[in-house]
Amino acid sequence: GAVVSQHPSRVICKSGTSVKIECRSLDFQATTMFWYRQFPKQSLMLMATSNEGSKATYEQGVEKDKFLINHASLTLSTLTVTSAHPEDSSFYICSASRAGGSYEQYFGPGTRLTVT
Amino acid sequence: AQSVTQLGSHVSVSEGALVLLRCNYSSSVPPYLFWYVQYPNQGLQLLLKYTSAATLVKGINGFEAEFKKSETSFHLTKPSAHMSDAAEYFCAVRPGGGSTLGRLYFGRGTQLTVWP
């Protein structure tokens, strides 16, 4: 149990376009989902925390108008990178925590975004 | 403030040798502690977690870690390294209490190389 999927696994888009990444909890209800960004050979950087049905909480320095997060249901959160630029190219990873007070986060496989 | 320090960004061992990956944390309240493993272009997989029960925690793939409050450490060990253990390892802290929305604080990661 506790499987998290992400779609797409890889995406290439042109500069100026928008791209949406989906994060789904497949076999549990996720009250909280987290979005991370990871640069090559570096650790994960938390971008935002989202709770189902409410606005996401963004970390300092993360542009909320550029990285739109929606958590409309207990099994789905989306990250939309708007007006993407080459510097947005990165590995984006989501994670989810269960309803009911579990202490751990379950991570998705990640999405490799390349902006040309 | 929470912080996680992983000593050594790269660790190399021979196959069959002891693996020791170091992690120290700072937390104002008793934390929950995690070790994750990441293979190239994949998400994070939980190896083990400490949630205030036994201080010696056993995880998957023969890994274990010991929580030492006096040393604020949570080092990861494996008695005998296998080639398949080569990966990036992340230590993470979830502070105790309910004020941080369950977020994790990650160390910078340690790349483990296993030589034949």
Boltz contact constraints between the chains, C-beta under 6 A:
constraints:
  - contact:
      token1: [A, 32]
      token2: [B, 102]
      max_distance: 6.0
  - contact:
      token1: [A, 43]
      token2: [B, 106]
      max_distance: 6.0
  - contact:
      token1: [A, 43]
      token2: [B, 108]
      max_distance: 6.0
  - contact:
      token1: [A, 43]
      token2: [B, 109]
      max_distance: 6.0
  - contact:
      token1: [A, 44]
      token2: [B, 106]
      max_distance: 6.0
  - contact:
      token1: [A, 49]
      token2: [B, 101]
      max_distance: 6.0
  - contact:
      token1: [A, 93]
      token2: [B, 43]
      max_distance: 6.0
  - contact:
      token1: [A, 97]
      token2: [B, 102]
      max_distance: 6.0
  - contact:
      token1: [A, 103]
      token2: [B, 32]
      max_distance: 6.0
  - contact:
      token1: [A, 103]
      token2: [B, 51]
      max_distance: 6.0
  - contact:
      token1: [A, 104]
      token2: [B, 49]
      max_distance: 6.0
  - contact:
      token1: [A, 107]
      token2: [B, 43]
      max_distance: 6.0
  - contact:
      token1: [A, 107]
      token2: [B, 44]
      max_distance: 6.0
  - contact:
      token1: [A, 108]
      token2: [B, 43]
      max_distance: 6.0
  - contact:
      token1: [A, 109]
      token2: [B, 42]
      max_distance: 6.0
  - contact:
      token1: [A, 109]
      token2: [B, 43]
      max_distance: 6.0
  - contact:
      token1: [A, 110]
      token2: [B, 43]
      max_distance: 6.0
